[in-house]
Amino acid sequence: MINSAVIFQIIIIGEAVKNISEELKEDYPDIPWRNIAGTRDRLIHGYFEIQLSEVWEVVVSDLNDLKNVVMAILEE
């Protein structure tokens, strides 16, 4: 169940990214917005092909950096 919960949270992040304005995305070009949304799409549409090792890589490698950027954006 933890795996499903983590995957669902990544899906929510990806969906949120799809709703960010183009202007904001242009203000932060170093963030891989398209990749984040693409991860969401792969999780939604390729559920039986999900590799938990890839999900774990996103969690340990990408989410903390994204969190830091989002926190900085919110502080502005």
Biopython code that builds the backbone (N, CA, C, O; Angstrom):
import numpy as np
from Bio.PDB.StructureBuilder import StructureBuilder

atoms = [
    (1, "MET", "N", (0.807, -1.188, 0.000)),
    (1, "MET", "CA", (0.000, 0.000, 0.000)),
    (1, "MET", "C", (0.853, 1.255, 0.000)),
    (1, "MET", "O", (0.450, 2.279, -0.551)),
    (2, "ILE", "N", (2.019, 1.187, 0.609)),
    (2, "ILE", "CA", (2.900, 2.349, 0.606)),
    (2, "ILE", "C", (3.308, 2.687, -0.816)),
    (2, "ILE", "O", (3.340, 3.860, -1.189)),
    (3, "ASN", "N", (3.620, 1.673, -1.614)),
    (3, "ASN", "CA", (3.990, 1.922, -3.009)),
    (3, "ASN", "C", (2.883, 2.674, -3.733)),
    (3, "ASN", "O", (3.148, 3.642, -4.446)),
    (4, "SER", "N", (1.659, 2.238, -3.553)),
    (4, "SER", "CA", (0.526, 2.886, -4.212)),
    (4, "SER", "C", (0.367, 4.326, -3.745)),
    (4, "SER", "O", (0.063, 5.213, -4.543)),
    (5, "ALA", "N", (0.570, 4.554, -2.462)),
    (5, "ALA", "CA", (0.443, 5.908, -1.927)),
    (5, "ALA", "C", (1.517, 6.827, -2.502)),
    (5, "ALA", "O", (1.230, 7.968, -2.863)),
    (6, "VAL", "N", (2.737, 6.341, -2.587)),
    (6, "VAL", "CA", (3.830, 7.139, -3.152)),
    (6, "VAL", "C", (3.561, 7.433, -4.619)),
    (6, "VAL", "O", (3.721, 8.568, -5.067)),
    (7, "ILE", "N", (3.156, 6.425, -5.362)),
    (7, "ILE", "CA", (2.841, 6.619, -6.784)),
    (7, "ILE", "C", (1.726, 7.645, -6.934)),
    (7, "ILE", "O", (1.798, 8.512, -7.806)),
    (8, "PHE", "N", (0.706, 7.559, -6.105)),
    (8, "PHE", "CA", (-0.405, 8.502, -6.192)),
    (8, "PHE", "C", (0.066, 9.930, -5.928)),
    (8, "PHE", "O", (-0.385, 10.861, -6.597)),
    (9, "GLN", "N", (0.958, 10.112, -4.972)),
    (9, "GLN", "CA", (1.465, 11.456, -4.683)),
    (9, "GLN", "C", (2.274, 12.004, -5.857)),
    (9, "GLN", "O", (2.191, 13.194, -6.161)),
    (10, "ILE", "N", (3.043, 11.162, -6.510)),
    (10, "ILE", "CA", (3.796, 11.597, -7.691)),
    (10, "ILE", "C", (2.825, 11.970, -8.814)),
    (10, "ILE", "O", (3.065, 12.927, -9.551)),
    (11, "ILE", "N", (1.753, 11.230, -8.942)),
    (11, "ILE", "CA", (0.718, 11.561, -9.932)),
    (11, "ILE", "C", (0.121, 12.935, -9.630)),
    (11, "ILE", "O", (-0.084, 13.735, -10.542)),
    (12, "ILE", "N", (-0.156, 13.207, -8.375)),
    (12, "ILE", "CA", (-0.708, 14.508, -7.987)),
    (12, "ILE", "C", (0.272, 15.625, -8.326)),
    (12, "ILE", "O", (-0.134, 16.669, -8.836)),
    (13, "ILE", "N", (1.544, 15.420, -8.050)),
    (13, "ILE", "CA", (2.558, 16.422, -8.387)),
    (13, "ILE", "C", (2.565, 16.675, -9.889)),
    (13, "ILE", "O", (2.594, 17.823, -10.331)),
    (14, "GLY", "N", (2.537, 15.615, -10.660)),
    (14, "GLY", "CA", (2.527, 15.757, -12.114)),
    (14, "GLY", "C", (1.301, 16.492, -12.611)),
    (14, "GLY", "O", (1.391, 17.308, -13.528)),
    (15, "GLU", "N", (0.164, 16.211, -12.018)),
    (15, "GLU", "CA", (-1.069, 16.904, -12.412)),
    (15, "GLU", "C", (-0.985, 18.377, -12.037)),
    (15, "GLU", "O", (-1.430, 19.236, -12.799)),
    (16, "ALA", "N", (-0.426, 18.675, -10.885)),
    (16, "ALA", "CA", (-0.267, 20.072, -10.472)),
    (16, "ALA", "C", (0.635, 20.825, -11.444)),
    (16, "ALA", "O", (0.359, 21.973, -11.792)),
    (17, "VAL", "N", (1.708, 20.181, -11.878)),
    (17, "VAL", "CA", (2.628, 20.800, -12.831)),
    (17, "VAL", "C", (1.903, 21.143, -14.129)),
    (17, "VAL", "O", (2.177, 22.173, -14.745)),
    (18, "LYS", "N", (0.994, 20.293, -14.536)),
    (18, "LYS", "CA", (0.246, 20.557, -15.773)),
    (18, "LYS", "C", (-0.633, 21.797, -15.649)),
    (18, "LYS", "O", (-1.043, 22.372, -16.657)),
    (19, "ASN", "N", (-0.920, 22.207, -14.428)),
    (19, "ASN", "CA", (-1.777, 23.370, -14.204)),
    (19, "ASN", "C", (-0.999, 24.637, -13.864)),
    (19, "ASN", "O", (-1.603, 25.675, -13.594)),
    (20, "ILE", "N", (0.319, 24.569, -13.872)),
    (20, "ILE", "CA", (1.149, 25.749, -13.632)),
    (20, "ILE", "C", (1.164, 26.588, -14.899)),
    (20, "ILE", "O", (1.225, 26.057, -16.009)),
    (21, "SER", "N", (1.110, 27.885, -14.725)),
    (21, "SER", "CA", (1.090, 28.776, -15.887)),
    (21, "SER", "C", (2.397, 28.677, -16.673)),
    (21, "SER", "O", (3.458, 28.394, -16.117)),
    (22, "GLU", "N", (2.291, 28.915, -17.961)),
    (22, "GLU", "CA", (3.485, 28.909, -18.812)),
    (22, "GLU", "C", (4.460, 29.989, -18.362)),
    (22, "GLU", "O", (5.675, 29.808, -18.442)),
    (23, "GLU", "N", (3.930, 31.107, -17.891)),
    (23, "GLU", "CA", (4.777, 32.202, -17.417)),
    (23, "GLU", "C", (5.654, 31.742, -16.248)),
    (23, "GLU", "O", (6.854, 32.014, -16.222)),
    (24, "LEU", "N", (5.060, 31.058, -15.302)),
    (24, "LEU", "CA", (5.832, 30.568, -14.157)),
    (24, "LEU", "C", (6.864, 29.541, -14.603)),
    (24, "LEU", "O", (7.999, 29.549, -14.127)),
    (25, "LYS", "N", (6.474, 28.666, -15.509)),
    (25, "LYS", "CA", (7.420, 27.674, -16.024)),
    (25, "LYS", "C", (8.597, 28.356, -16.714)),
    (25, "LYS", "O", (9.738, 27.910, -16.588)),
    (26, "GLU", "N", (8.323, 29.427, -17.436)),
    (26, "GLU", "CA", (9.393, 30.162, -18.111)),
    (26, "GLU", "C", (10.307, 30.859, -17.114)),
    (26, "GLU", "O", (11.493, 31.049, -17.385)),
    (27, "ASP", "N", (9.762, 31.241, -15.959)),
    (27, "ASP", "CA", (10.575, 31.874, -14.917)),
    (27, "ASP", "C", (11.542, 30.892, -14.265)),
    (27, "ASP", "O", (12.530, 31.305, -13.658)),
    (28, "TYR", "N", (11.265, 29.607, -14.386)),
    (28, "TYR", "CA", (12.091, 28.561, -13.784)),
    (28, "TYR", "C", (12.424, 27.502, -14.832)),
    (28, "TYR", "O", (11.956, 26.367, -14.751)),
    (29, "PRO", "N", (13.237, 27.886, -15.816)),
    (29, "PRO", "CA", (13.513, 26.971, -16.936)),
    (29, "PRO", "C", (14.366, 25.762, -16.561)),
    (29, "PRO", "O", (14.422, 24.789, -17.313)),
    (30, "ASP", "N", (15.031, 25.814, -15.409)),
    (30, "ASP", "CA", (15.874, 24.687, -15.005)),
    (30, "ASP", "C", (15.068, 23.515, -14.452)),
    (30, "ASP", "O", (15.589, 22.408, -14.310)),
    (31, "ILE", "N", (13.815, 23.757, -14.146)),
    (31, "ILE", "CA", (12.959, 22.682, -13.647)),
    (31, "ILE", "C", (12.443, 21.893, -14.847)),
    (31, "ILE", "O", (11.923, 22.482, -15.794)),
    (32, "PRO", "N", (12.578, 20.584, -14.817)),
    (32, "PRO", "CA", (12.126, 19.769, -15.961)),
    (32, "PRO", "C", (10.610, 19.553, -15.935)),
    (32, "PRO", "O", (10.134, 18.436, -15.731)),
    (33, "TRP", "N", (9.866, 20.636, -16.145)),
    (33, "TRP", "CA", (8.411, 20.593, -16.051)),
    (33, "TRP", "C", (7.819, 19.494, -16.924)),
    (33, "TRP", "O", (6.953, 18.737, -16.486)),
    (34, "ARG", "N", (8.290, 19.417, -18.148)),
    (34, "ARG", "CA", (7.743, 18.427, -19.091)),
    (34, "ARG", "C", (8.015, 16.999, -18.598)),
    (34, "ARG", "O", (7.162, 16.121, -18.727)),
    (35, "ASN", "N", (9.200, 16.777, -18.038)),
    (35, "ASN", "CA", (9.535, 15.444, -17.529)),
    (35, "ASN", "C", (8.652, 15.067, -16.338)),
    (35, "ASN", "O", (8.235, 13.917, -16.195)),
    (36, "ILE", "N", (8.380, 16.050, -15.495)),
    (36, "ILE", "CA", (7.529, 15.795, -14.329)),
    (36, "ILE", "C", (6.126, 15.392, -14.793)),
    (36, "ILE", "O", (5.556, 14.415, -14.307)),
    (37, "ALA", "N", (5.584, 16.156, -15.733)),
    (37, "ALA", "CA", (4.259, 15.829, -16.271)),
    (37, "ALA", "C", (4.288, 14.484, -16.992)),
    (37, "ALA", "O", (3.329, 13.717, -16.919)),
    (38, "GLY", "N", (5.379, 14.201, -17.683)),
    (38, "GLY", "CA", (5.510, 12.930, -18.391)),
    (38, "GLY", "C", (5.558, 11.746, -17.445)),
    (38, "GLY", "O", (5.027, 10.678, -17.750)),
    (39, "THR", "N", (6.193, 11.934, -16.296)),
    (39, "THR", "CA", (6.217, 10.874, -15.292)),
    (39, "THR", "C", (4.795, 10.572, -14.832)),
    (39, "THR", "O", (4.418, 9.410, -14.676)),
    (40, "ARG", "N", (4.023, 11.609, -14.620)),
    (40, "ARG", "CA", (2.619, 11.438, -14.245)),
    (40, "ARG", "C", (1.883, 10.632, -15.310)),
    (40, "ARG", "O", (1.139, 9.703, -14.995)),
    (41, "ASP", "N", (2.096, 10.996, -16.566)),
    (41, "ASP", "CA", (1.409, 10.306, -17.660)),
    (41, "ASP", "C", (1.792, 8.830, -17.721)),
    (41, "ASP", "O", (0.935, 7.972, -17.936)),
    (42, "ARG", "N", (3.081, 8.532, -17.532)),
    (42, "ARG", "CA", (3.519, 7.136, -17.563)),
    (42, "ARG", "C", (2.914, 6.342, -16.409)),
    (42, "ARG", "O", (2.548, 5.179, -16.573)),
    (43, "LEU", "N", (2.812, 6.973, -15.248)),
    (43, "LEU", "CA", (2.224, 6.279, -14.101)),
    (43, "LEU", "C", (0.730, 6.042, -14.300)),
    (43, "LEU", "O", (0.215, 4.986, -13.933)),
    (44, "ILE", "N", (0.042, 7.005, -14.872)),
    (44, "ILE", "CA", (-1.404, 6.882, -15.088)),
    (44, "ILE", "C", (-1.725, 5.865, -16.177)),
    (44, "ILE", "O", (-2.606, 5.022, -16.004)),
    (45, "HIS", "N", (-1.016, 5.942, -17.287)),
    (45, "HIS", "CA", (-1.404, 5.161, -18.461)),
    (45, "HIS", "C", (-0.650, 3.843, -18.618)),
    (45, "HIS", "O", (-1.034, 2.997, -19.426)),
    (46, "GLY", "N", (0.412, 3.672, -17.854)),
    (46, "GLY", "CA", (1.180, 2.439, -17.986)),
    (46, "GLY", "C", (1.308, 1.704, -16.675)),
    (46, "GLY", "O", (2.379, 1.209, -16.323)),
    (47, "TYR", "N", (0.199, 1.637, -15.951)),
    (47, "TYR", "CA", (0.250, 1.117, -14.584)),
    (47, "TYR", "C", (0.890, -0.259, -14.488)),
    (47, "TYR", "O", (1.642, -0.523, -13.549)),
    (48, "PHE", "N", (0.611, -1.130, -15.429)),
    (48, "PHE", "CA", (1.153, -2.486, -15.334)),
    (48, "PHE", "C", (2.611, -2.551, -15.762)),
    (48, "PHE", "O", (3.243, -3.604, -15.675)),
    (49, "GLU", "N", (3.138, -1.440, -16.218)),
    (49, "GLU", "CA", (4.536, -1.375, -16.636)),
    (49, "GLU", "C", (5.394, -0.582, -15.657)),
    (49, "GLU", "O", (6.572, -0.351, -15.927)),
    (50, "ILE", "N", (4.835, -0.165, -14.538)),
    (50, "ILE", "CA", (5.565, 0.652, -13.574)),
    (50, "ILE", "C", (6.686, -0.163, -12.951)),
    (50, "ILE", "O", (6.478, -1.279, -12.474)),
    (51, "GLN", "N", (7.862, 0.411, -12.967)),
    (51, "GLN", "CA", (9.016, -0.184, -12.307)),
    (51, "GLN", "C", (9.213, 0.538, -10.974)),
    (51, "GLN", "O", (9.512, 1.732, -10.954)),
    (52, "LEU", "N", (9.050, -0.171, -9.879)),
    (52, "LEU", "CA", (9.173, 0.469, -8.574)),
    (52, "LEU", "C", (10.564, 1.042, -8.352)),
    (52, "LEU", "O", (10.723, 2.011, -7.610)),
    (53, "SER", "N", (11.563, 0.460, -8.980)),
    (53, "SER", "CA", (12.914, 1.012, -8.847)),
    (53, "SER", "C", (12.989, 2.407, -9.466)),
    (53, "SER", "O", (13.709, 3.268, -8.961)),
    (54, "GLU", "N", (12.256, 2.636, -10.550)),
    (54, "GLU", "CA", (12.228, 3.963, -11.169)),
    (54, "GLU", "C", (11.463, 4.957, -10.298)),
    (54, "GLU", "O", (11.856, 6.118, -10.185)),
    (55, "VAL", "N", (10.383, 4.504, -9.688)),
    (55, "VAL", "CA", (9.630, 5.360, -8.775)),
    (55, "VAL", "C", (10.519, 5.748, -7.601)),
    (55, "VAL", "O", (10.546, 6.911, -7.200)),
    (56, "TRP", "N", (11.232, 4.798, -7.060)),
    (56, "TRP", "CA", (12.119, 5.067, -5.934)),
    (56, "TRP", "C", (13.205, 6.060, -6.338)),
    (56, "TRP", "O", (13.567, 6.928, -5.545)),
    (57, "GLU", "N", (13.720, 5.950, -7.533)),
    (57, "GLU", "CA", (14.742, 6.887, -8.023)),
    (57, "GLU", "C", (14.190, 8.312, -8.055)),
    (57, "GLU", "O", (14.890, 9.257, -7.690)),
    (58, "VAL", "N", (12.958, 8.467, -8.483)),
    (58, "VAL", "CA", (12.319, 9.788, -8.470)),
    (58, "VAL", "C", (12.242, 10.310, -7.042)),
    (58, "VAL", "O", (12.548, 11.473, -6.781)),
    (59, "VAL", "N", (11.837, 9.456, -6.131)),
    (59, "VAL", "CA", (11.681, 9.865, -4.733)),
    (59, "VAL", "C", (13.009, 10.322, -4.147)),
    (59, "VAL", "O", (13.075, 11.391, -3.540)),
    (60, "VAL", "N", (14.052, 9.546, -4.314)),
    (60, "VAL", "CA", (15.317, 9.871, -3.656)),
    (60, "VAL", "C", (16.143, 10.900, -4.418)),
    (60, "VAL", "O", (16.971, 11.586, -3.818)),
    (61, "SER", "N", (15.939, 11.021, -5.716)),
    (61, "SER", "CA", (16.787, 11.908, -6.511)),
    (61, "SER", "C", (16.136, 13.237, -6.870)),
    (61, "SER", "O", (16.831, 14.244, -7.005)),
    (62, "ASP", "N", (14.831, 13.260, -7.024)),
    (62, "ASP", "CA", (14.195, 14.429, -7.621)),
    (62, "ASP", "C", (13.267, 15.208, -6.695)),
    (62, "ASP", "O", (13.205, 16.435, -6.782)),
    (63, "LEU", "N", (12.563, 14.539, -5.833)),
    (63, "LEU", "CA", (11.518, 15.219, -5.078)),
    (63, "LEU", "C", (12.046, 16.272, -4.118)),
    (63, "LEU", "O", (11.413, 17.315, -3.955)),
    (64, "ASN", "N", (13.168, 16.037, -3.485)),
    (64, "ASN", "CA", (13.691, 17.021, -2.544)),
    (64, "ASN", "C", (14.083, 18.304, -3.266)),
    (64, "ASN", "O", (13.807, 19.399, -2.775)),
    (65, "ASP", "N", (14.723, 18.180, -4.428)),
    (65, "ASP", "CA", (15.083, 19.366, -5.205)),
    (65, "ASP", "C", (13.832, 20.122, -5.638)),
    (65, "ASP", "O", (13.785, 21.350, -5.560)),
    (66, "LEU", "N", (12.830, 19.393, -6.090)),
    (66, "LEU", "CA", (11.584, 20.032, -6.507)),
    (66, "LEU", "C", (10.920, 20.728, -5.325)),
    (66, "LEU", "O", (10.405, 21.837, -5.463)),
    (67, "LYS", "N", (10.932, 20.086, -4.179)),
    (67, "LYS", "CA", (10.356, 20.692, -2.979)),
    (67, "LYS", "C", (11.048, 22.007, -2.663)),
    (67, "LYS", "O", (10.385, 22.994, -2.345)),
    (68, "ASN", "N", (12.373, 22.034, -2.745)),
    (68, "ASN", "CA", (13.114, 23.257, -2.449)),
    (68, "ASN", "C", (12.736, 24.385, -3.399)),
    (68, "ASN", "O", (12.588, 25.530, -2.972)),
    (69, "VAL", "N", (12.580, 24.076, -4.670)),
    (69, "VAL", "CA", (12.188, 25.097, -5.649)),
    (69, "VAL", "C", (10.773, 25.593, -5.365)),
    (69, "VAL", "O", (10.517, 26.796, -5.394)),
    (70, "VAL", "N", (9.866, 24.679, -5.096)),
    (70, "VAL", "CA", (8.483, 25.069, -4.815)),
    (70, "VAL", "C", (8.428, 25.950, -3.568)),
    (70, "VAL", "O", (7.696, 26.939, -3.545)),
    (71, "MET", "N", (9.174, 25.611, -2.560)),
    (71, "MET", "CA", (9.204, 26.428, -1.345)),
    (71, "MET", "C", (9.736, 27.825, -1.648)),
    (71, "MET", "O", (9.209, 28.812, -1.134)),
    (72, "ALA", "N", (10.770, 27.918, -2.475)),
    (72, "ALA", "CA", (11.319, 29.225, -2.862)),
    (72, "ALA", "C", (10.285, 30.031, -3.646)),
    (72, "ALA", "O", (10.151, 31.236, -3.435)),
    (73, "ILE", "N", (9.564, 29.384, -4.538)),
    (73, "ILE", "CA", (8.520, 30.067, -5.316)),
    (73, "ILE", "C", (7.440, 30.603, -4.377)),
    (73, "ILE", "O", (6.984, 31.736, -4.534)),
    (74, "LEU", "N", (7.038, 29.799, -3.416)),
    (74, "LEU", "CA", (5.984, 30.215, -2.492)),
    (74, "LEU", "C", (6.422, 31.370, -1.602)),
    (74, "LEU", "O", (5.590, 32.167, -1.168)),
    (75, "GLU", "N", (7.715, 31.467, -1.326)),
    (75, "GLU", "CA", (8.224, 32.551, -0.486)),
    (75, "GLU", "C", (8.303, 33.875, -1.227)),
    (75, "GLU", "O", (8.389, 34.932, -0.601)),
    (76, "GLU", "N", (8.276, 33.829, -2.561)),
    (76, "GLU", "CA", (8.374, 35.071, -3.348)),
    (76, "GLU", "C", (7.106, 35.876, -3.291)),
    (76, "GLU", "O", (7.026, 36.945, -3.897)),
]
sb = StructureBuilder()
sb.init_structure("model")
sb.init_model(0)
sb.init_chain("A")
sb.init_seg("    ")
for serial, (resi, resn, name, xyz) in enumerate(atoms, 1):
    if name == "N":
        sb.init_residue(resn, " ", resi, " ")
    sb.init_atom(name, np.array(xyz, "f"), 0.0, 1.0, " ", f" {name:<3s}", serial, name[0])
structure = sb.get_structure()
